[in-house]
């Protein structure tokens, strides 16, 4: 494959990925005082979505769920993106592994 074809293929992939992610629903969580806000977040069933998790604290946190198999560190004053789903209807717990006593929440999938 020529270099020109490779570049065209890469640009096509980037453009299609950007269009695909633009149509993806986004939801937001904030970590403040080592707690998730909101503690219950409603999301659509059978839909892949992007979750933006912002850490408003001055210490690191970790967004984690065994139930939908995600684990990601959130540095202080930073935001991470987590792609989740599609999930069946139900409740899925998540937590802050660094602050398990206070950092707990639930995705309510409807």
N, C-alpha and C positions, 0 to 999 in steps of 0.2 A: 504494500500500500504506500502510495506517495505521501510525502509530508503534507501536501495541500489537502489530500483526502482525509488524512488524520485530523488536521485542524478543523475541517468542515464537520467531520463526525463529532469531534469534541464540542464544537459550538452548538450543534444540533442537540446533543445530549444535555448540555447546560440549559439551553432554551426550553427543552421539554420538561426538565426537572423543575425549573423555575415556574413554569405554567402549572405543573402538577401541584407544587407546594403552595402556590397562590390560591388554589381552590380548596386546600385542606383547612378544615376548621381549626381555630386556635383557642386555647383556654389558658388562663393565668392563675398562678399561685404565688403568694408572697410569703417568705419566711421572715417573721418579725418576732423578736423576743423568744426565739427558738420554737415558734409555733407556726403552723401553716394557716394562712388566711386565703380563702375560707377553709374550714376543716372538712366540709362536704362539698364536693364539686360535681355538678351534674354534666354528663357528656352523652353524646348519642351512641346507641348500640350499633354494632356492625359497621363502624366508620373509623378509618384511621384518622388520628388527629395529632396536632402538635401542642404540647404543653410547655409553656414558658414559665420557668420557676426562678423568681428573683429572690436573692438573699439580701435583705435589708439590715442584717446584723453585722457586727464587726468581727465575727468569728466564722470559720467554715461550717457548712452543714452538708448533709448528704440526703438526696432524694432517693428513696429505695422502696421497692415493692417486690416481695417474693411472688405475689399473686399474678402480676403481669410482667415479671422478670426484667426489672429495670433497676439500675444503680448508677448514680452519678453525683459527684461532688459539686457543690455550689460554693464558690469562693465568696468572701465578703463583698458586698456591693456589686455583685455580678448577676447575670441572668444566663440560664442554660436553656437549651431546647431539648425536649424529650419527645420522641415519636412513639405513640402508643396506639395499639389496636390493629385491626378491629377486635372489639371485645363483645362478648355476649351480654345480655341484660343481667344485672346483678350488682353487687357491692364488692369493691376491690380496695383493700387497705394499702396505704403507703405510710412511710415514716421517715424521720430524720435519724439515721443510724447513730449520729454523734450526740443526739439529744432525745433518746427514746422515751424519757419520762414525760416530755412535753410535746414533742414534734410528731403528732399522729394525725392522719386524715383518711378520708374515704372517697373514692370515685364512685358515684352513683350512676350506673350505666342504664339508660332508659331507651 
